[in-house]
Structures are given as structure tokens and as C-alpha cells.
Amino acid sequence: MARNQGRTLSETDIQEFQSKLSKYSESKLRRLSQYFQPDIVYVIENIDLYTVLNELCFRKAIFAEEAQIYKTLAKQTDSSTAASLLVADVFDQNGDTVLKMWVSLFALQRIYSHPNLLGMLDEIIENGYNVLQEELLNEYGHHLPPDLKDCQQLLKDRLFNMTNNLKEYAAPGQSQGPQSFPISERYVELVVISERSFRKQVLHEALEAGELHEYHLRQKVQTGLERITPNRLFRWCFRSHRMPQSVLVTGVPGVGKTTLMQKFIFEWVNGKHYQKFAFIFFFKFRELKQNDKDTQTSLELLILQEYPFLREKLGMILEDPQKLLFIFDGLDESRCEVDLSSRGFQDLCVRPTQVNTTSSIVASLVKQTLLKGCCVLLTSRPFALQKVETGILHRSAEIVGFLSKEREGYFTKFYNNDAISSKVFQYVRDTGILYTLCYNPSYCWITCTALKPCFTKQAEKPLAPPKTVTQLFVSYISNILKNHTTESSCVATNFKGIGWLAEHGVRNRIFVFYNDDLSAFKVRPSMLLSGFMMESIQMDGKSEVTRSFLHLTIQEFWAAMVYYLDYTKERFKELIQTVTDCEDGRYEILLRFLAGLSHPPSRSQLETFLGRQFSAEATREVIKWLGEKVHQELESLKINKDKRKLMNMFCFLFESRNSSLVRDRVGQGTSLDFSEYYLTPVDCTILSYILGCCKETENLNLDSCFIQTEGLEKLTPVLYSIKELRLNRNDLKDAGIDAICQALKSPQCRIQSLGLQSNILTGDCCEKLASAILENKSLVDLDLAKNKIRDHGLPILLSVFDGPHCIIHTLSLQENGLSNQSCQTLLKISDSGSLKTLDLRGNLFTDECAGDMQYLILTCTSLTEIRLGMNDFTPKTEEHLQSLGADRPGLDIRMG
């Protein structure tokens, strides 16, 4: 039943579901309900609280008076608070009421296909009685003999010490090395969603995730995605209709994959979930030297290298695979490919003592040729999953990072000062481009670290906070250099080596570096290096140290900066050719930094600490390349309409802060068309900068960009400079009118044509809009077609024709719900000396207002065209009104 994606449910289906749940005793039904309570709350708050309340009233689970209480609470607080209280209150009632709640949820499938709702119902229908057994097992665990119980406790003690604290690299100048915080105090919940398949990565991973994150957030598409909390990773999966044994968690660099694993293990150690796993073995790929193709080991050796205290009892432990969970973090950091396809079974392991490569051992565990019945949890960056067949894995999930509430929570915990955190967070929100980066916890940390000197008293003098990503990373790295001045003599030399090491890694997707790599690029380990890179010890008994940059974007910053520190024309040309030939987006951030560092004020902090200027020739070459590339994309847009590529180039220009270059290449009086291209608020921030540099814009087409109020607010400073502004089909609603009104009121306003068709504007916004138009001296064409102005808004809107400066020639009020009542109001424009074209198609006018319409046609002498089609006039009245054109030469009366 729950599998029915069509949601065509009969009352018989509902009765069958009710009958199935009726077989549970009241105590078991309550226990089942408590198990699903967080899921139910999440579903109710994300579909529609009002619809749920109506269904509960229809099923007589609650009374109408009670429903009104929850509706009021939702208005006063939020849907989450109301949903939580509703579910708690219902579950406090008798078993019959609880049953009615479940029946109501089942019936809601007819309206909503939310995957969390479908999954929950599917789990009950397909696996209901097993759920109760599973819950008991996850709460109390297996009975183990004393010797294994002792081993388990030793393992938990070891894992507790590994996971109890979150390590966070200290803000430069505070202390050396990482700081530790109790995970329960510092952890901020991450949003994890299910993924049916792996998306092909055609952009830089972090950029794509950021854009997708904004898309999900703005369109609330997350309500159509299955959200998975850590304690539900190994729960029933309704997509595969089974209890998963192999789970993959993916996410872009820094989004929190390792932290999520740490929290998962920490809560298992403390008995909060999944006690059905008697033993959890945790490994990081970057610490497994056996990733080399010529290095072999066995599963037993892997375990004993990390957990030597299990040696005597390991054989017994591995005898019950169904009690085991293996976690492998960082599949993308494996030096050889892990074959997770439906092929390649010939080289797999069948015994824990069998010697093979680490990648083959991992593949054997996933494919169940080794320790059949065990569970495996993998994490990876998206790019490494191109050859992974999702059918091999029972569940795949993606961490999408922080929503707005979680971002703000991170800032609060980082600064531990409400006043400062609030001030910094507001600045980041207003900046836009920095705010979008903060969907990623690592970017949150870098942003908070870089902004701290700007908003606290730790700086000798106030620093201007960064506005671009380049400026943010310049500030971050300058703070590190400030606290390593004792090494100034070797800074420049080490900078070049670190830069070329980073560049080599970006080109070849290398994120973990060995001592040989450092030697090859003449990088000397030092306190300076420790400010940018973290160390890991290999599990091969040789204690070899590997290093990786604290974040991929820091690596990309170094890769861009080295072209200014050690410039040669040949190297730069080779880079540009490589970028041109590359289609997987790996150079997107590097190029943004390359563009950003061409701006002398943005990089000046770094030059101060280096004691030398960046290459002037490199700066000229970057600016030349930028100019040529922008021109190329503007020309190609006329042919292939690839608006994404043009927006990417605008991003580079935004980072470069080179207003003269923008004016030279984009041009004053330009026309830009981004229609049907989804514009994030960050895109709008960048577009605002571009238009601001151009001073005057002939035409800006933003039709169907889903721009929303927040995006429009980013464009507010430049809207007045646009001659023809199209914002049709953006669902702006009344809140979006403020930015438009601000532009219309500007003394320098150039807007002549304004398209606001299909934006759900109501009569409530007419007062603001009319007030702005009365102050405006440029608007000629106003398109408000397909909105909801209706009768009460029209008189206010038409008051603009009473103003001495009104020069509106064209007014479209097509499909605005205007009735006969509005026809009398329309007579107010009879004396207008400017209105030439009036579009009234698709409203609710009938023959009753034919006399008023006739008067309007005959007396408004400025009209040259009036469109009246698709109203409710009879054919006879239409014919009569159209015949009036004979009495008004030059007036076109259209009924089509």
C-alpha cells in the first residue's frame, strides 16, 4: 500500500491499514508510535500542518477547537513547535486516538508523497513486528559472554577517547595546534538526505553543493527529500525495501562526513543508538598505508593494527558478523580504486585471514563475500563515486550541510558571545556570498576565524571585513602568517613550495601528501606549515606522517597564489589551456582566487607579511585573460545560451573588484538575459556588482529566475539604473515590491518598462507601488498581468494617474480577478492624458458593466488600444463594444 507512488487510495485501503494496526496491543502500538515520533513530527512540519489538522478532525482524532489551538501556535511560533506539541498531545491520549493518528497519516498519501511519510508507513507495513524487536535490540544490545563483554568495553573506551572531543584548529594567534571541545557542546546537527543515485559532477563540488543547497532552501524542495538522522542510517529503507547492510554517506569536502561518523560512534559508545552492533571498527582511508597497490594485508591485521587489545578474542568476535559494523571514512582518499560494481567478484576475500589489498577487503565486506551479514558504512566525496553502482549499496545518503538555523547556531557556539556572534552572522548574511559558503561547516570555521579580528578587540586596529571569497582567505592566511613572523626568512621560499605542492594536488586530485611529496617540492615541515596542513600517522607500524590541507579550498588558494609568487608566462599559458580542456569543474575555485588576487588592495595584507609584491606581469596576464574570456562568453551567449558560463565569469569579475574591466568588457548600456536561469541570492549579489560597474543598463531580463525577495533585495542598489526591467514569473509576492519601490523612488531612476507578470502580487501591495510611481518620472510601461490585484487594490493603483508626473502609456491588468465593481473604478482614468494601451483580458467583467466600459472607450481620448478578450461578455456585447471603434478613429478594440 505505501509503495503506491500514485497515491490513489480507496477507503478500503485505509480500512485495511487500520485493521493491520488494530492487531497490535495498545502497549505495542504506543511503543511503535514512540519509535516513529521524531519522523512523524518531521513529516507534519514539512508537509502542511493545516491539512494534517483537517484530516485529524475528519478522523475524529482531535476536535476543531483543538485544531485551532495548534494553528494559532504555528502562527505565533513555527510549524515545528506546533507539530511537536500536536504529536505529543495525541500520543498522550488513549490507544484509539493514537490509531486514528496513524490512519490519518496513511490517508495523507493521497495528497503528499513525502518520502519520510512513505518510508515510515512502508516500514510499518512491511516490517512492523520486526521494528519492535529491532528497537529493543538497539536499546539493550546482544547478550555477550563476560570475556567478550570485557572486550567490548575496552573497544568502547578506546572509541570514547577518540570521539569525545571535537578537534578544531585554533584561530591564529590564540594557541598552537588544535583545540578540543566536548562533542556534545560543539556539535551542530547536519542535514542528511537520501540519494537515489549519484549525480554526475560537472562543477566544482563545493560550488555545486552550495547552489543546490540554496535551491533546496529557497524552493523548500527539502520537503520532498528523505531526511535521515544518524540513528536512522541502518533503519528500514523503503527504496530498497530492506534493512540496509551497506550504507554510503557522501558530501563535498568539509561538509562534515568525518564529524558525522564521530558523532555516530560517540552516541553508540554511550548507548544512545544501535546497540545491535556489539563491535564497531572505525578506519580512516588516509591512515591506511595499505592503500598502495603493492601492499597487502588481511582484515584481521587491519583490525589488530588499530585495536591490538582484541587479539586474543578477535576470532570469536568475527564469528558473529551480524553483530559487527565496519566504518571506512574517506573512500576518495584511497590510493587505489575500490571496486563497488556488480562485477569484479573474482579477486575478493572470503576469510578474515586472507591477504589482499585494503581496497579488495573493503569491497569484499560490502559485497558480503567476507563476513556475510556484517554492516559497512562508507564516506566519500562525490567525485570518487563515478564508478560506484548504487545497486551494490542498500542506502546512499548525502550530507547537505547547514540550513540557516544551523549556521547561526555554529556562529553562536564558535564565538561564545551572543552580541559578537549576532553581529558577525548578520554581516555574513548581508554579504551574501560568504553566507552561502557557510552551508559547509568548514567554511563556517574559516569564516568565523577570518572575521574574528574584524569584530573583536584582539586586533590592534579595526580591520575592514572581507566582501569576497578571496578577501576572506587572504584575511585567514594573513592571520596565520602574523603569528609565524619568526620564520619570515623562509616564508617566501616555503610559500612557493607549498603553492606548487597544492597546485599539483588540485591538478591530480591529490589531497593526502607524503614526505616524498614535500621533498619533491622543497617544502620544509615547520610551524608555518602546521598552520595550513594537518598531520596523520599511517597505520603501518612505521609511523610515517602524511599531511593534507585543512580544507580543499585552502589548497586551491595556495595553488592560485603561487602563480603570482613564481610567475612564468609559459606556466600561466599552460594552466589556462588545461582549464580550457577541463570539463569537471575542478579549477573553478582556483580561478576565482586567481581573479581575486589580481586586485592589489585584496592581496595587500599578504604582500606585507611576505615583504614583496606579487608579480605585476602575472596581474596583467590575469586581467587580460579575464577580459578576453568575458567577451568570449558574452558573444557565445548569443549562440548557445549557456548562461551558467557567463555567470561563472561574472563571479571572477566580482572577485577581481576591477570595475574598469567590467565597464570595458560588459559595457555601459548593455542588455543581459538570464531568463529561465535559476538565480541564487549569491548570483544576485554578483549581478548587482556587475550592473553597478556598468552604471546604466538598457535591458535586464530576469523572467522565470525564481529570484525571490532575498535575491531581489541584493539587486536593490542597481535596479534604478535599468531602462527595461523584466521580473515576470518569479513568485515574488507582496514582500518583493519593496525593492522595486525603492528603485522607482530614486531621483536617478531610468526604469521605463517594468514587467511584473505572474508574481502573486495582491491588492495589499498597491499602496506602496502607487506611492512609488507617484514620485517616479520615468515609468512608461507597467505589466501587472496574472497577479491578484482584484477590486480592492485597483482604486489605489489607479490613483497614480492623478499625479502630475504620471507618463504611463501601457498598463496590463490581464487576469487580475477584476469584477464589474472595478469597471466603475476604471472610469477614473478617462481623464488620463498619457494612457495609450490598456489590457483587461481574462477578468470577470460581464454584460452588467457594458455601459461603463462603453463610457471608458468613448471618453478616454488618449487610448489607442484596449484589450477585452476572455471576459464574461456575451457575443452580442463583445460585438457592440468592438463596434465603438468606428466612433473613435485610431482606437483598436481587441476581443481576441
Disulfide bonds with the S-S distance in Angstrom:
none
